[in-house]
Amino acid sequence: GFVAMAQGQEAEAERLMTESLERARALAEADGEGSSGPRGLVPLFASNLSRLFLAQGRLEEAVPLMREALAGFERSHGMNHPSALTAMSNLAALYNRMGRFDEAEPLLLRVLETQREVLGADHADTLTTLNNYGYNQKAQGRLEEAREIYVDALERRVATLGPEHPHVLSSLSNVGTVQRELRDLDASARTLTESLERHLVVLGPDHRDTQYSRLDLATTRAAQGDLAGATDLLEAAARGARAGMPGDPAFAVGCLMRRGQYLRQLDRDGEAADSLLQAAEMGAEELGTEHRLTRASITTLVTVLRELGDEETAAEWEARL
């Protein structure tokens, strides 16, 4: 199944993985209790098939498989076994991804408590779970709790991994974004500036994470009213995305569109039109004219062009909507 999946033969991979899981279930039913043999293979095969569904975006179909994997690993090895903890973490992450935060929360707390007891409070896996719990709290609007959790994770990661580890950079970004949501904008700007500086040194100007760091800081700069600073960051993010994120054109299009909108607010309409034109052209070519970012870019571009008196070009773009 994994070979077929690696070769892009997803239908064949699903057939093979489903067949393996069904056979293991049947043999386990006939075999009775026990942690080895067919019963021990069921959670492994269920987990494998759920990974395929996740890769395909079939989240609802992945949920029962991940629950089956978790139950099987707990039955076979106990809840403190790494396989069971991984399965529980994966299910919690899926619930977070689906917006089912209230279902993710008890799983994350259970994993976190067990990891602290078994692995220690400063273990890398424990801190990953702590960070995920912070995201869960932030998503539920518990911003003060999320900030405390994110700061705790950051401090522990700095102490155990050093200040330039990629996980530390991720934690810095998390702290800075929740500071912004709490409207502590000066603190957010300081944190995210430090994060971007470290991203540039550690990962380089074209790395995917560096572009998200630029976008985070641009969002805070805009919230502070520094639209000029935000436009510079968005231009750099779009340029870096084209170099380092060729498989994600939507990111660059979104940055260029937002840059155009900010430039328009600064009454720099000529530059706004140029940025929006880049967004519209890239969106139309790589995302299609029906994509929401493409349509938003074209709509704003048409408005700016008409304000500049270029009715002919505006009409040409409007016809593409």
C-alpha positions in Angstrom: 0.0 0.0 0.0 2.8 2.5 0.9 4.6 1.7 -2.3 1.5 2.5 -4.4 1.0 5.6 -2.3 4.5 6.8 -2.9 4.1 6.2 -6.6 0.9 8.3 -6.6 -1.4 5.3 -7.2 -3.8 6.4 -4.5 -6.7 4.2 -5.6 -4.5 1.1 -5.6 -3.0 2.1 -2.2 -6.5 2.4 -0.7 -7.6 -0.9 -2.1 -4.5 -2.7 -0.7 -4.7 -1.0 2.7 -8.4 -1.6 3.1 -8.0 -5.3 2.2 -5.1 -5.7 4.7 -7.2 -4.0 7.4 -10.3 -6.1 6.7 -8.3 -9.4 6.8 -6.6 -8.4 10.0 -10.0 -7.6 11.6 -11.4 -11.0 10.5 -8.4 -12.9 11.7 -8.4 -11.0 15.0 -12.1 -11.8 15.5 -11.3 -15.5 15.0 -8.2 -15.4 17.1 -9.7 -13.9 20.2 -7.9 -11.8 22.7 -4.2 -11.1 22.6 -1.7 -8.3 21.8 0.2 -10.2 19.2 -0.8 -11.7 15.9 -3.7 -10.4 13.9 -5.2 -8.4 16.8 -1.9 -6.5 17.1 -2.0 -5.6 13.4 -5.4 -4.1 13.3 -4.4 -0.7 14.9 -1.3 -0.5 12.7 -3.3 -1.1 9.5 -6.1 1.3 10.7 -3.5 3.9 11.3 -1.9 3.4 7.9 -5.2 3.8 6.1 -6.1 6.9 8.1 -2.8 8.5 7.0 -3.8 8.0 3.4 -7.2 9.6 4.0 -5.5 12.5 5.8 -3.3 13.0 2.8 -6.4 13.1 0.6 -8.2 15.5 2.8 -10.8 12.9 3.8 -10.9 13.9 7.4 -14.2 12.6 8.4 -13.3 9.1 7.1 -10.0 9.2 9.0 -11.6 9.8 12.4 -13.1 6.3 13.0 -9.9 4.7 11.8 -7.8 6.8 14.2 -10.2 5.9 17.0 -9.8 2.3 16.1 -6.0 2.6 16.1 -6.0 4.3 19.4 -8.3 1.7 21.0 -6.2 -1.1 19.6 -2.9 0.3 20.8 -4.2 0.9 24.2 -5.7 -2.6 24.4 -2.5 -4.2 23.2 0.2 -2.1 24.9 -1.5 0.1 27.5 -2.1 3.8 27.4 1.5 4.8 28.4 3.0 3.0 25.4 4.5 5.3 22.7 2.3 3.9 20.1 -0.9 4.7 22.1 0.4 8.2 22.9 1.2 8.8 19.3 -2.2 7.6 18.2 -3.9 9.8 20.8 -1.8 12.8 19.7 -2.7 12.2 16.1 -6.4 12.0 16.9 -6.2 15.2 18.9 -4.4 17.0 16.1 -7.1 15.9 13.6 -9.8 17.2 15.9 -7.9 20.5 16.1 -7.7 20.6 12.3 -11.4 20.0 12.0 -12.3 22.6 14.5 -13.5 20.1 17.0 -11.5 21.7 19.8 -13.6 20.5 22.7 -13.0 16.9 21.7 -9.3 17.5 21.2 -8.7 19.2 24.6 -9.2 16.1 26.9 -7.0 14.0 24.6 -4.2 16.6 24.6 -4.4 16.9 28.4 -4.3 13.1 28.8 -1.3 12.8 26.5 0.5 15.8 28.2 0.0 14.4 31.7 1.3 10.9 30.6 4.3 12.3 28.7 5.3 14.5 31.7 5.2 11.4 33.9 6.9 9.0 31.5 9.2 11.2 29.4 9.6 14.3 31.5 8.3 17.9 31.3 11.2 19.0 29.0 11.1 16.1 26.5 10.7 17.2 22.9 7.5 15.2 22.5 6.1 16.6 25.7 6.8 20.2 24.5 5.2 19.4 21.1 2.0 18.4 22.9 2.2 21.4 25.1 2.5 23.6 22.1 -0.5 21.9 20.5 -2.5 22.4 23.7 -1.7 26.1 23.5 -3.1 26.2 20.0 -6.2 24.4 21.2 -6.7 27.0 23.9 -6.1 29.9 21.5 -8.6 28.5 19.0 -11.2 28.4 21.8 -10.6 32.1 22.6 -8.7 31.4 25.8 -5.9 33.8 24.9 -4.4 34.4 28.3 -4.2 30.7 28.9 -2.7 30.2 25.4 0.0 32.9 26.0 1.0 31.2 29.3 1.3 27.8 27.6 3.2 29.2 24.6 5.6 31.1 26.8 6.2 28.0 28.9 6.9 25.9 25.8 9.2 28.6 24.5 11.3 28.8 27.6 11.6 25.1 28.0 12.6 24.7 24.3 15.2 27.4 24.6 16.7 25.7 27.7 16.8 22.2 26.1 17.3 22.9 22.4 19.1 26.2 22.3 17.8 29.6 20.9 18.3 28.8 17.2 16.4 25.4 17.0 13.5 25.4 14.5 11.1 24.4 17.3 12.2 27.5 19.2 11.5 29.7 16.1 8.0 28.2 15.9 7.4 28.9 19.6 8.5 32.5 19.1 6.0 32.9 16.3 3.2 31.4 18.5 3.9 33.8 21.4 4.0 36.8 19.0 0.7 36.0 17.3 -1.2 35.4 20.5 0.3 38.7 21.9 -1.2 40.4 18.8 -4.6 38.8 19.4 -4.4 40.1 23.0 -3.7 43.6 21.5 -0.3 43.7 23.1 1.0 45.0 19.8 4.4 46.4 20.9 5.3 43.1 22.6 4.0 41.2 19.5 6.2 43.4 17.3 9.3 42.8 19.4 8.7 39.0 19.6 8.0 38.6 15.9 10.9 40.8 14.9 13.2 38.5 16.9 11.5 35.5 15.3 12.1 36.8 11.8 15.7 37.7 12.4 16.4 34.2 13.7 14.5 32.6 10.8 16.6 34.6 8.3 19.8 33.4 10.0 18.8 29.8 10.7 16.6 28.9 7.8 17.4 31.5 5.2 15.4 34.1 3.3 13.6 31.6 1.0 12.5 29.0 3.5 8.8 28.4 3.8 8.7 29.2 7.6 10.6 32.4 7.0 7.7 33.6 4.7 5.2 32.8 7.4 7.4 34.7 9.9 7.3 37.7 7.5 3.6 37.5 7.2 3.1 37.3 11.0 5.2 40.4 11.5 3.4 42.2 8.6 0.1 41.5 10.2 1.3 43.0 13.5 2.8 46.1 11.7 -0.5 46.7 10.0 -2.4 46.4 13.3 0.0 49.1 14.7 -0.8 51.3 11.7 2.6 50.9 10.1 1.2 50.0 6.7 4.4 51.0 4.9 6.4 48.5 7.0 3.8 45.9 6.4 3.9 46.3 2.6 7.7 45.9 2.6 7.4 42.6 4.6 4.6 41.3 2.3 6.7 42.1 -0.8 9.6 40.1 0.7 7.3 37.3 1.7 5.8 37.1 -1.8 9.3 37.1 -3.4 10.5 34.5 -1.0 7.5 32.3 -1.6 8.0 32.3 -5.3 11.6 31.1 -4.7 11.0 28.7 -1.8 7.3 27.7 -2.0 6.7 26.8 -5.7 4.0 24.3 -4.7 1.9 26.9 -2.8 1.1 29.8 -5.2 -1.8 30.9 -3.0 0.5 32.2 -0.3 2.3 34.5 -2.8 -1.0 35.6 -4.3 -2.4 36.4 -0.9 0.6 38.4 0.1 0.6 40.5 -3.1 -3.1 41.1 -2.8 -2.8 42.3 0.8 0.2 44.5 -0.2 -1.9 46.1 -2.9 -4.7 46.8 -0.4 -2.3 48.4 2.0 -0.7 50.5 -0.7 -4.1 51.7 -1.7 -4.8 52.8 1.8 -1.5 54.7 1.7 -2.7 56.5 -1.5 0.0 54.8 -3.5 -2.4 53.7 -6.2 0.1 53.1 -8.9 2.1 50.7 -6.8 -1.1 49.2 -5.6 -2.2 48.5 -9.2 1.2 46.9 -9.9 1.0 44.6 -6.9 -2.6 43.7 -7.5 -1.8 43.0 -11.2 0.9 40.5 -10.1 -1.6 38.9 -7.8 -4.3 38.7 -10.5 -1.9 37.3 -13.1 -0.4 34.7 -10.8 -3.8 33.7 -9.4 -5.3 33.3 -12.9 -2.4 31.3 -14.2 -1.7 29.0 -11.2 -5.0 29.0 -9.2 -7.6 29.7 -11.8 -10.0 32.5 -12.1 -12.6 30.9 -9.9 -10.3 30.8 -6.9 -11.3 33.2 -4.1 -7.9 34.9 -4.0 -7.8 35.4 -7.7 -11.3 36.8 -7.8 -10.6 39.1 -4.8 -7.4 40.3 -6.5 -9.1 41.0 -9.8 -12.0 42.8 -8.1 -9.7 45.1 -6.2 -7.5 45.6 -9.3 -10.5 46.7 -11.4 -11.4 49.3 -8.7 -7.9 50.7 -8.5 -7.5 50.8 -12.3 -10.8 52.8 -12.7 -9.6 55.2 -10.0 -6.4 55.7 -12.1 -8.5 56.3 -15.2 -7.5 53.1 -17.0 -11.0 52.0 -18.0 -9.8 49.8 -20.9 -7.6 47.6 -18.7 -10.2 47.5 -16.0 -12.8 46.3 -18.4 -10.5 43.6 -19.7 -9.9 42.2 -16.2 -13.6 42.6 -15.2 -14.5 40.4 -18.1 -12.5 37.6 -16.5 -14.6 37.5 -13.4 
